[in-house]
Amino acid sequence: MFNWRKPIIYLLLHISGSKIPQNLSLIKKLDKLSLEEKKKYQDEKLKALLFHTYKNVPYYTKVLKEAEVIKDNVVVLDNFKNIPLLTKEIIRREGENLYSKDYKSRKFYENTSGGSTGEPVRFIQDKSYEDWNNATKIYYKLTAGQNIGDRELRFWGSERDLLEGKEKLSIRLRNWLYNRREFNTFKMSEKEMLFYVEKWNKYNPKWIEAYVQSIYEFAKFIEKNNLKIKSPKNGILTSAGTLFPEMKQTVEKVFKCKVYNRYGSREVGGAAFGNKELNISYWNQKIELVNPINNIGKILITNLKNYSMPLIRYEIGDIGVDSITWGNIKSISGREMSIFKTKDGKIIPAEFFIHFIGVVYNNNAISKFQVIQKEYDKILIKTVINNINNFNSNKGKIENAIRKEMGNDCKINWEFVNDIEPLKNGKYLYTICEIK
């Protein structure tokens, strides 16, 4: 069937002055380069960003000089790791000192972080950054076989990203042109999920973009009730959360398609994408893993395209697993606040609890749970019970598994609740570490 939407979309983008088509074309060419050529391209873009930042951003003029990244007006990349980390606290404190002097000429706009680790951070981005970010997202789809204008469905859950925007006529027109439907998954009752199954099958989308937690809960509901669901042949893209292996396996089994993971944030845009390992968008981002323990470390991101407010070695708040190849991350282990710790420095990712509580010892006993580390040797497990008898049969096994990881002295308290609400931005945390 002829896709009439694609040429019209490209024409409208051209008329509007958007650089998305040109950027997309360049990304395709870049990804055919050799590894050394890719590294060289990223280094050149990093040098250009650092020199611009030194000349135009008050906060970094001093920082880059002290780090000896700039010597005699020349960028010295060998000293890049001397640059102190950029934290959310620094962004709040410095404010406009992090803005480029020419930001008003760059078609800038304000944005905020998602706020999953506390008070949202305010920052600015610009049209050039936005065009690069959107081109990158389109490229992700193209690598999976999803073309512009093919039927797609957004299985979303954020009030800001969906509910507010949907009221605007411009958003509704854009969704029609892009052949896109949207389901609000901010809250999903059984009645609503049955309605979504019906609408999904009628629309028969080729591609799904979904909140991780939303599509995972939807998949479990379909499986539990033995419902029929049409498979999106090009795949499902998850974001706005950590796609743990158990979740990916369930979603792929239920929907009979590949599940891709997109990693990024509002601050830096799309940073990595993949079905197995995550391929870094090296044309847009430089990603580092620092202070690793057992190959698990903090993720730092330098966005290469936002010249209005450069974010250099930005401590985004996520934990990643190192990869042996350049340009890849093996996996994302979750938010820094979701990683548990023991007194002897051992790290326990949320994946452990999802595996043992949600899968191995669940047996249809628990429909939702959230584990909170109160102290090194004290945790609270909020639980929505599905079958009390099955729960009682497996409670001891769950506790034994936890103590093997957390220590024999670990105190485990259970709290039965009617529901566990997502965060205000629609995201859901399986684990929360309250140890600072």
Disulfide bonds with the S-S distance in Angstrom:
none
